[in-house]
Amino acid sequence: MPRTPRHWYGDAPVPLVARALEPVYGAVTALRRAMYSRKLLRARHPGVPVVVVGNITAGGTGKTPFTVALVRRLGEAGWTPGVATRGYGREGREALWVDGESSAAIAGDEPVLIARRTGARVRVDADRAAAAKALAAAGCDIVVCDDGLQHYRLARDLEIEIIDGHRRYGNGRLLPAGPLREDVERAARCDFHVLNVGDGTQGEAGFGEWPMRVTAGDAMPLQGRRPRPLAAFAGQRVHAVAGIGDPERFFRTLRARGIAVVPHAFPDHHVFRAEDLAFTSPLPVLMTEKDAVKCAAFAPDNSYAVPVDAELPEAFWAALLDRIERFRRRPE
């Protein structure tokens, strides 16, 4: 299965081919960005405020739990938010409305999870600008674009960068020599910078960064059992399943609770099948909530999803909502 190259986040040397391709990739991305900034390519705005959540590194940084928290906060503040997302890894390319009962195979795992956790309107479309327009037409008065930092076709009012507190920007090089989709200077132009510190031990927020703790809740059964606190698994061995951008983040979370992890890492957005969970030892199976939306139909009886919630300082939410409120008051 594909894995994150060792040279991205470790001390392994960068292969010659990757070094040769890095300037080509950088030139292409810089040209595309310049064409939008100089209006040679046209960005489209849906007519309601647009908040883009993203990152400049390839792979997961914690965007989904942050998006869930953001959508909930917007609802509490009186907004009617909608979520525009690509639905990476799904079958087909047609635009779809997604709810908590949608098929993860057809709609994508993250859109189904966001819809299930927030109850908000979620629109899946490879063209995020078209998704935002559909959300506005459906009555949403603000659009949150999940993983849209590089989707310049969608004009935006505010950008939020999510950073992995453990891995940060890796070796600081562009793809494929490093994990960066764009250079670090591009990240600096985002309005807010949120550092995912996991359980509080995975990095420390620096100047201009807001810490985001990601806390795990009770283990939720996939096959009709009762929820169990994670503390109930302390001192036990479990099969830990993670098909996310950084599976080790999930494993660290479980180990921090005193759980002995037998790790099973899969690629991000992996299409699970029953045989992936056919383990020889009959241990409990703990998996991420994102993976659970794809595995409920065939997971073993002793399988549980571990939901997570993003927690940020109240000062962050006050600053963010104040900025967003200005978009509501601006003249047409």
The 8 nearest C-alpha neighbors of each residue, nearest first, counted from 0:
[[1, 2, 266, 265, 264, 269, 3, 267],
 [2, 0, 266, 3, 265, 4, 267, 264],
 [1, 3, 4, 0, 266, 265, 5, 264],
 [2, 4, 5, 1, 7, 8, 6, 58],
 [5, 3, 6, 7, 2, 8, 177, 9],
 [4, 6, 9, 7, 11, 8, 3, 10],
 [5, 7, 11, 9, 4, 13, 8, 12],
 [8, 6, 177, 5, 169, 170, 4, 178],
 [9, 7, 169, 6, 170, 5, 166, 10],
 [10, 8, 6, 5, 11, 7, 169, 170],
 [9, 11, 6, 12, 8, 5, 7, 170],
 [10, 12, 6, 9, 5, 13, 7, 8],
 [13, 11, 6, 14, 10, 5, 9, 15],
 [12, 14, 6, 176, 15, 11, 18, 17],
 [15, 13, 17, 16, 12, 18, 176, 6],
 [14, 16, 18, 17, 19, 13, 20, 176],
 [17, 15, 19, 18, 14, 20, 176, 13],
 [16, 18, 176, 20, 175, 14, 19, 15],
 [19, 17, 15, 21, 16, 176, 20, 14],
 [18, 20, 16, 17, 21, 15, 22, 23],
 [19, 21, 17, 23, 18, 22, 16, 24],
 [20, 22, 24, 18, 23, 19, 174, 173],
 [23, 21, 25, 24, 20, 26, 19, 18],
 [24, 22, 26, 20, 25, 21, 27, 19],
 [23, 25, 21, 27, 22, 26, 20, 28],
 [26, 24, 22, 28, 23, 27, 29, 21],
 [25, 27, 29, 23, 24, 28, 22, 30],
 [28, 26, 30, 24, 29, 25, 31, 23],
 [27, 29, 31, 25, 30, 26, 32, 24],
 [30, 28, 32, 26, 31, 27, 25, 33],
 [31, 29, 33, 27, 28, 32, 26, 34],
 [30, 32, 28, 34, 33, 29, 27, 35],
 [31, 33, 29, 35, 30, 34, 28, 36],
 [34, 32, 36, 30, 35, 31, 37, 29],
 [35, 33, 39, 31, 37, 32, 40, 36],
 [36, 34, 38, 40, 33, 32, 37, 39],
 [35, 37, 33, 38, 34, 32, 39, 40],
 [36, 38, 34, 35, 39, 33, 40, 32],
 [39, 37, 35, 40, 36, 41, 34, 42],
 [38, 40, 34, 37, 35, 41, 36, 33],
 [41, 39, 35, 38, 34, 42, 37, 152],
 [40, 42, 38, 35, 43, 39, 152, 34],
 [41, 43, 152, 154, 153, 151, 40, 44],
 [44, 42, 153, 154, 152, 128, 41, 45],
 [43, 45, 154, 46, 153, 42, 128, 155],
 [46, 44, 132, 47, 131, 135, 43, 128],
 [45, 47, 44, 48, 135, 132, 49, 140],
 [46, 48, 141, 45, 140, 49, 135, 142],
 [49, 47, 141, 156, 326, 142, 50, 46],
 [48, 50, 142, 155, 156, 143, 141, 47],
 [51, 49, 143, 157, 158, 156, 144, 155],
 [50, 52, 144, 158, 147, 143, 159, 148],
 [53, 51, 159, 145, 146, 144, 158, 160],
 [54, 52, 146, 148, 160, 147, 161, 159],
 [53, 55, 160, 161, 56, 148, 162, 146],
 [54, 56, 180, 181, 179, 186, 57, 53],
 [57, 55, 179, 178, 180, 54, 58, 168],
 [58, 56, 178, 179, 180, 55, 59, 54],
 [59, 57, 244, 56, 60, 245, 267, 243],
 [58, 60, 244, 61, 245, 243, 57, 62],
 [59, 61, 163, 162, 62, 161, 58, 195],
 [62, 60, 63, 59, 64, 65, 195, 161],
 [61, 63, 65, 64, 60, 66, 161, 53],
 [62, 64, 66, 65, 61, 67, 109, 113],
 [65, 63, 67, 66, 309, 62, 308, 61],
 [64, 66, 68, 62, 63, 67, 309, 69],
 [65, 67, 69, 63, 68, 64, 62, 70],
 [66, 68, 64, 70, 65, 69, 113, 63],
 [67, 69, 65, 71, 66, 70, 72, 309],
 [70, 68, 66, 72, 71, 67, 65, 73],
 [71, 69, 73, 67, 72, 68, 66, 80],
 [70, 72, 74, 68, 69, 73, 117, 67],
 [73, 71, 75, 69, 74, 70, 68, 76],
 [72, 74, 76, 70, 78, 75, 71, 69],
 [73, 75, 78, 71, 77, 76, 72, 79],
 [74, 76, 72, 73, 77, 71, 78, 70],
 [77, 75, 73, 74, 78, 72, 320, 71],
 [78, 76, 74, 75, 73, 79, 72, 80],
 [77, 79, 74, 73, 76, 80, 140, 141],
 [80, 78, 139, 140, 74, 141, 77, 81],
 [81, 79, 141, 139, 142, 78, 140, 70],
 [80, 82, 120, 142, 139, 119, 121, 134],
 [83, 81, 121, 143, 142, 144, 122, 120],
 [84, 82, 144, 122, 130, 131, 127, 121],
 [85, 83, 123, 145, 86, 144, 124, 127],
 [84, 86, 125, 124, 123, 87, 127, 83],
 [87, 85, 107, 84, 123, 89, 110, 106],
 [86, 88, 85, 89, 107, 268, 108, 109],
 [89, 87, 268, 107, 86, 90, 269, 104],
 [90, 88, 107, 105, 104, 87, 106, 86],
 [89, 91, 105, 104, 88, 92, 106, 107],
 [90, 92, 93, 89, 105, 106, 94, 88],
 [91, 93, 94, 90, 125, 124, 89, 95],
 [94, 92, 91, 95, 124, 125, 123, 90],
 [93, 95, 124, 123, 92, 96, 122, 125],
 [96, 94, 123, 122, 97, 93, 124, 106],
 [95, 97, 122, 121, 123, 98, 94, 120],
 [96, 98, 121, 101, 122, 95, 111, 106],
 [99, 97, 114, 101, 100, 111, 115, 121],
 [98, 100, 115, 114, 111, 101, 112, 97],
 [101, 99, 98, 102, 111, 115, 97, 103],
 [102, 100, 98, 99, 97, 103, 111, 106],
 [101, 103, 104, 105, 106, 100, 111, 107],
 [102, 104, 107, 108, 106, 105, 293, 111],
 [105, 103, 89, 102, 107, 106, 90, 293],
 [104, 106, 90, 89, 102, 103, 107, 91],
 [105, 107, 103, 89, 104, 102, 86, 97],
 [108, 106, 89, 103, 86, 104, 110, 109],
 [107, 109, 103, 111, 110, 289, 112, 292],
 [108, 110, 112, 111, 107, 113, 289, 86],
 [111, 109, 113, 112, 108, 107, 86, 114],
 [112, 110, 114, 99, 108, 109, 113, 115],
 [111, 113, 109, 115, 110, 114, 116, 108],
 [114, 112, 110, 116, 115, 111, 117, 67],
 [113, 115, 99, 98, 118, 111, 117, 112],
 [114, 116, 99, 112, 113, 117, 118, 111],
 [115, 117, 113, 114, 112, 118, 67, 99],
 [118, 116, 119, 114, 115, 113, 71, 67],
 [117, 119, 114, 115, 116, 120, 98, 99],
 [120, 118, 117, 114, 81, 121, 80, 82],
 [119, 121, 81, 82, 122, 118, 114, 97],
 [122, 120, 82, 97, 81, 96, 83, 119],
 [121, 123, 96, 83, 130, 95, 97, 82],
 [124, 122, 84, 95, 85, 94, 86, 83],
 [123, 125, 94, 85, 126, 130, 127, 84],
 [124, 126, 85, 127, 123, 92, 84, 94],
 [127, 125, 124, 129, 128, 130, 85, 152],
 [126, 128, 130, 129, 124, 125, 83, 131],
 [129, 127, 153, 131, 130, 126, 43, 152],
 [130, 128, 132, 127, 126, 131, 133, 124],
 [131, 129, 127, 133, 128, 132, 83, 122],
 [132, 130, 134, 128, 133, 129, 83, 45],
 [131, 133, 45, 129, 135, 130, 134, 136],
 [134, 132, 136, 130, 131, 135, 137, 129],
 [135, 133, 137, 131, 136, 132, 139, 81],
 [136, 134, 139, 132, 137, 138, 133, 140],
 [135, 137, 133, 134, 138, 132, 139, 131],
 [138, 136, 134, 135, 139, 133, 120, 132],
 [137, 139, 135, 136, 140, 134, 79, 81],
 [140, 138, 135, 79, 80, 134, 81, 141],
 [139, 141, 79, 47, 80, 135, 138, 78],
 [142, 140, 80, 48, 47, 139, 49, 81],
 [143, 141, 49, 81, 80, 82, 131, 50],
 [144, 142, 82, 50, 51, 49, 81, 83],
 [143, 145, 51, 83, 147, 82, 84, 52],
 [144, 146, 84, 52, 147, 83, 143, 51],
 [147, 145, 53, 52, 148, 144, 84, 54],
 [148, 146, 150, 149, 145, 53, 144, 51],
 [147, 149, 53, 150, 146, 51, 54, 52],
 [148, 150, 147, 151, 146, 53, 55, 180],
 [151, 149, 147, 152, 148, 153, 127, 146],
 [152, 150, 153, 149, 42, 154, 35, 148],
 [151, 153, 42, 150, 43, 128, 154, 41],
 [154, 152, 128, 151, 43, 42, 150, 44],
 [155, 153, 44, 42, 43, 152, 151, 156],
 [154, 156, 49, 157, 50, 153, 51, 44],
 [155, 157, 49, 50, 48, 158, 154, 326],
 [156, 158, 50, 155, 190, 51, 49, 159],
 [157, 159, 51, 189, 190, 50, 52, 160],
 [160, 158, 191, 52, 192, 189, 190, 51],
 [159, 161, 192, 54, 53, 193, 52, 191],
 [162, 160, 193, 54, 194, 53, 192, 60],
 [163, 161, 194, 60, 167, 195, 164, 193],
 [162, 164, 60, 167, 195, 165, 166, 194],
 [165, 163, 202, 196, 195, 194, 167, 201],
 [164, 166, 201, 202, 163, 167, 196, 195],
 [165, 167, 163, 169, 164, 168, 8, 162],
 [166, 168, 163, 164, 169, 162, 165, 56],
 [169, 167, 171, 166, 170, 56, 179, 178],
 [168, 170, 8, 171, 7, 166, 167, 178],
 [171, 169, 172, 7, 8, 177, 168, 6],
 [172, 170, 168, 169, 177, 179, 173, 178],
 [173, 171, 177, 170, 176, 179, 178, 174],
 [172, 174, 179, 177, 176, 21, 178, 180],
 [175, 173, 177, 176, 178, 179, 21, 180],
 [174, 176, 17, 177, 21, 173, 20, 178],
 [177, 175, 17, 174, 18, 173, 172, 21],
 [178, 176, 172, 7, 173, 174, 175, 179],
 [177, 179, 56, 57, 174, 7, 173, 172],
 [180, 178, 56, 173, 181, 55, 174, 177],
 [181, 179, 55, 56, 173, 174, 57, 178],
 [182, 180, 179, 55, 185, 173, 183, 28],
 [183, 181, 184, 185, 179, 173, 180, 186],
 [182, 184, 186, 185, 187, 181, 55, 171],
 [185, 183, 187, 186, 182, 188, 181, 189],
 [184, 186, 183, 187, 188, 182, 181, 189],
 [187, 185, 183, 188, 184, 189, 55, 160],
 [186, 188, 184, 185, 189, 183, 190, 192],
 [187, 189, 186, 185, 190, 184, 158, 191],
 [190, 188, 158, 187, 186, 191, 159, 160],
 [189, 191, 158, 159, 157, 188, 192, 160],
 [192, 190, 159, 189, 160, 193, 158, 208],
 [191, 193, 160, 208, 159, 161, 209, 194],
 [194, 192, 209, 161, 208, 210, 160, 162],
 [195, 193, 162, 210, 164, 211, 209, 196],
 [194, 196, 211, 164, 163, 197, 162, 210],
 [197, 195, 201, 164, 199, 202, 212, 211],
 [198, 196, 213, 212, 199, 195, 201, 200],
 [197, 199, 212, 213, 200, 214, 196, 252],
 [198, 200, 196, 197, 212, 201, 202, 213],
 [199, 201, 198, 202, 196, 197, 203, 165],
 [202, 200, 196, 165, 164, 197, 199, 198],
 [201, 203, 164, 196, 165, 200, 204, 199],
 [202, 204, 205, 196, 164, 201, 210, 200],
 [205, 203, 208, 210, 194, 209, 202, 206],
 [206, 204, 208, 207, 203, 209, 194, 210],
 [205, 207, 208, 204, 209, 192, 203, 210],
 [206, 208, 205, 192, 209, 191, 204, 193],
 [209, 207, 192, 204, 205, 193, 206, 194],
 [208, 210, 193, 194, 204, 192, 211, 207],
 [211, 209, 194, 204, 193, 195, 196, 311],
 [212, 210, 195, 311, 310, 194, 196, 309],
 [211, 213, 197, 310, 196, 198, 309, 199],
 [212, 214, 309, 197, 308, 198, 307, 310],
 [215, 213, 307, 308, 198, 212, 216, 309],
 [214, 216, 307, 306, 305, 308, 213, 217],
 [217, 215, 306, 307, 305, 218, 214, 228],
 [216, 218, 228, 227, 229, 219, 226, 305],
 [217, 219, 305, 227, 303, 304, 226, 228],
 [218, 220, 226, 304, 303, 217, 305, 221],
 [221, 219, 303, 224, 222, 226, 302, 223],
 [220, 222, 303, 295, 302, 223, 219, 304],
 [223, 221, 300, 220, 224, 302, 295, 301],
 [224, 222, 220, 221, 225, 300, 226, 219],
 [223, 225, 220, 222, 226, 221, 301, 219],
 [224, 226, 220, 227, 223, 219, 218, 222],
 [227, 225, 219, 218, 220, 217, 224, 228],
 [226, 228, 218, 217, 229, 225, 231, 219],
 [229, 227, 217, 230, 231, 218, 226, 216],
 [228, 230, 231, 232, 217, 218, 227, 233],
 [229, 231, 233, 228, 232, 256, 257, 227],
 [230, 232, 229, 228, 233, 227, 234, 235],
 [233, 231, 230, 235, 229, 258, 234, 228],
 [234, 232, 258, 257, 230, 235, 231, 256],
 [233, 235, 258, 257, 232, 259, 236, 231],
 [236, 234, 233, 232, 259, 258, 237, 257],
 [235, 237, 259, 260, 258, 261, 282, 234],
 [238, 236, 283, 282, 260, 284, 261, 239],
 [237, 239, 284, 261, 285, 283, 262, 260],
 [240, 238, 285, 262, 286, 263, 261, 284],
 [241, 239, 286, 263, 264, 285, 238, 262],
 [242, 240, 246, 264, 243, 286, 287, 265],
 [241, 243, 265, 267, 266, 269, 268, 264],
 [244, 242, 267, 246, 245, 241, 266, 268],
 [243, 245, 59, 58, 267, 246, 242, 266],
 [244, 246, 247, 243, 248, 59, 58, 249],
 [247, 245, 241, 248, 243, 249, 264, 244],
 [246, 248, 250, 249, 245, 251, 264, 241],
 [249, 247, 251, 246, 250, 245, 252, 197],
 [250, 248, 252, 247, 251, 246, 253, 241],
 [249, 251, 247, 253, 252, 248, 254, 246],
 [252, 250, 254, 248, 249, 253, 247, 255],
 [251, 253, 249, 255, 250, 254, 248, 256],
 [254, 252, 250, 256, 255, 251, 258, 249],
 [253, 255, 258, 251, 257, 256, 252, 250],
 [254, 256, 252, 253, 257, 251, 258, 198],
 [257, 255, 254, 253, 258, 233, 230, 252],
 [256, 258, 233, 254, 255, 234, 259, 253],
 [259, 257, 233, 254, 234, 253, 256, 235],
 [260, 258, 236, 235, 254, 237, 234, 257],
 [261, 259, 237, 262, 236, 239, 258, 238],
 [260, 262, 238, 239, 237, 263, 259, 236],
 [263, 261, 239, 260, 238, 264, 240, 250],
 [262, 264, 240, 239, 241, 265, 261, 238],
 [265, 263, 241, 246, 242, 240, 262, 266],
 [264, 266, 242, 241, 269, 267, 263, 243],
 [267, 265, 242, 269, 268, 243, 1, 0],
 [266, 268, 243, 242, 244, 269, 265, 58],
 [269, 267, 88, 242, 266, 270, 243, 108],
 [268, 270, 266, 267, 242, 271, 265, 88],
 [271, 269, 268, 272, 293, 104, 88, 242],
 [270, 272, 269, 275, 294, 293, 273, 290],
 [271, 273, 274, 275, 270, 276, 294, 297],
 [272, 274, 275, 276, 297, 277, 298, 271],
 [273, 275, 277, 276, 272, 278, 271, 297],
 [276, 274, 273, 272, 277, 271, 278, 263],
 [277, 275, 274, 273, 278, 298, 299, 272],
 [278, 276, 274, 275, 273, 279, 299, 298],
 [277, 279, 280, 276, 281, 275, 274, 238],
 [278, 280, 281, 277, 282, 276, 238, 274],
 [279, 281, 278, 282, 238, 277, 283, 237],
 [282, 280, 279, 283, 278, 301, 284, 238],
 [281, 283, 237, 280, 238, 284, 236, 301],
 [282, 284, 237, 301, 302, 238, 285, 281],
 [285, 283, 302, 238, 237, 239, 303, 301],
 [286, 284, 239, 303, 304, 302, 238, 240],
 [287, 285, 240, 304, 239, 241, 305, 303],
 [288, 286, 290, 305, 289, 304, 241, 291],
 [287, 289, 291, 304, 306, 290, 305, 286],
 [290, 288, 287, 291, 292, 108, 109, 112],
 [291, 289, 287, 288, 292, 293, 242, 286],
 [290, 292, 288, 294, 293, 289, 304, 295],
 [293, 291, 290, 294, 289, 295, 103, 108],
 [292, 294, 291, 290, 103, 295, 271, 108],
 [295, 293, 291, 298, 296, 292, 297, 290],
 [294, 296, 298, 221, 297, 291, 293, 292],
 [297, 295, 294, 298, 293, 221, 222, 273],
 [298, 296, 295, 273, 294, 299, 272, 276],
 [297, 299, 295, 294, 296, 302, 300, 276],
 [300, 298, 301, 302, 297, 276, 222, 284],
 [301, 299, 222, 302, 298, 221, 224, 223],
 [300, 302, 283, 299, 284, 303, 220, 222],
 [303, 301, 284, 299, 300, 221, 220, 285],
 [304, 302, 220, 285, 219, 218, 221, 284],
 [303, 305, 219, 286, 288, 218, 287, 291],
 [304, 306, 218, 287, 288, 286, 219, 216],
 [307, 305, 288, 216, 215, 304, 287, 308],
 [308, 306, 215, 214, 216, 213, 305, 309],
 [307, 309, 214, 213, 64, 310, 215, 306],
 [308, 310, 213, 64, 65, 212, 68, 211],
 [309, 311, 212, 211, 213, 308, 312, 214],
 [310, 312, 211, 210, 313, 212, 309, 315],
 [313, 311, 314, 315, 316, 310, 210, 209],
 [312, 314, 316, 315, 317, 311, 318, 310],
 [315, 313, 317, 312, 316, 318, 311, 319],
 [316, 314, 318, 313, 312, 317, 319, 311],
 [315, 317, 319, 313, 318, 314, 320, 312],
 [316, 318, 314, 320, 315, 319, 321, 313],
 [319, 317, 315, 321, 316, 320, 314, 322],
 [318, 320, 316, 322, 321, 317, 315, 323],
 [321, 319, 323, 322, 317, 318, 316, 324],
 [322, 320, 324, 318, 319, 323, 317, 325],
 [323, 321, 319, 320, 324, 325, 318, 326],
 [322, 324, 320, 325, 326, 321, 319, 327],
 [323, 325, 321, 327, 326, 322, 320, 328],
 [324, 326, 328, 323, 327, 322, 329, 321],
 [325, 327, 329, 324, 323, 328, 48, 322],
 [326, 328, 324, 325, 329, 323, 48, 47],
 [329, 327, 325, 326, 330, 324, 331, 323],
 [328, 330, 326, 327, 325, 331, 324, 48],
 [331, 329, 328, 327, 326, 325, 46, 47],
 [330, 329, 328, 46, 327, 326, 47, 48]]
